[in-house]
């Protein structure tokens, strides 16, 4: 069977197996949302002592052989595996079942999170971490934003090295003011950076751009 190499930005229809070519790491994170993958990548770049991290788009793991290759080469040799699945366990049945079984046998903690803010008992049953850790990781991803992406990675690091857990996820405002370099701020904080007497033009954008990594040129 022909084996494809994963190409950034490509769309995989699952008809051909894909080899992600990833090596083991402290944390492996799988999601179909590129914004989540980008947010975690940027958060890690800002951390002083980050965990090693592998990020994979779930769309590259639709073929059973793609799943098997990634499990053997990367997941079972890593320290913590997290998958965020939109659509429930039935959407990615083979992948979830195989990761859960093989990671259990390898003694690698597995976290299967819903891809939205709705609880999913089936995903929880596949997971092998304490409920406290499960809910904390899920909350970081549900709220989104740079601070919560950093908190997510800091929490995984604490899970692995036994250090104190970081603060819980910070709710992201439904609407607010964003200033480059300062993140979500109030109007007064933004005004401090304005040029006195210069015209001001507000740019209105979706909250989802703050939740993910969508505010860079």
Secondary structure as UniProt FT lines:
FT   STRAND          3..5
FT   TURN            8..9
FT   STRAND          17..19
FT   STRAND          27..31
FT   HELIX           34..46
FT   STRAND          53..57
FT   HELIX           58..61
FT   HELIX           64..73
FT   HELIX           75..77
FT   STRAND          80..85
FT   TURN            86..87
FT   HELIX           89..92
FT   HELIX           93..106
FT   STRAND          109..114
FT   HELIX           121..126
FT   HELIX           131..143
FT   HELIX           146..161
FT   STRAND          177..179
FT   TURN            180..182
FT   STRAND          183..185
FT   HELIX           187..191
FT   TURN            192..193
FT   TURN            196..197
FT   HELIX           208..211
FT   TURN            212..213
//
